[in-house]
Amino acid sequence: MKFNLDDMSLDELRALRKQVDRTIDTYKERQRQKALAELEEKAKAMGFTLNELIGGKKARRSSGIPKYRHPDDPMTTWTGRGRRPDWVKEALANGKSLDDLLI
């Protein structure tokens, strides 16, 4: 792909530079992902998982999808599993219901 840089506006040149910088920055990660996918495919073809071959830890169960959100701090959430956080206890003590805290 060839570009005639002399025919491009300053805005177009800056946008192109931004795109090139982003592509360069992500190149190593894309190569790592490609290598990982190839290794996983090879391990699967041989009847293993890549994790089994490299002796990694077993995958942990995810912490779950948040169901409840703090009324004053939307970044604070709770899945509804495990012990109730203090902010949930406080909201319930102040007359709110769990339905009021649903996301």
Helices and strands as residue ranges (DSSP letters): G 5-7, H 10-45, H 50-54, E 68-69, E 77-78, H 86-93, H 98-101
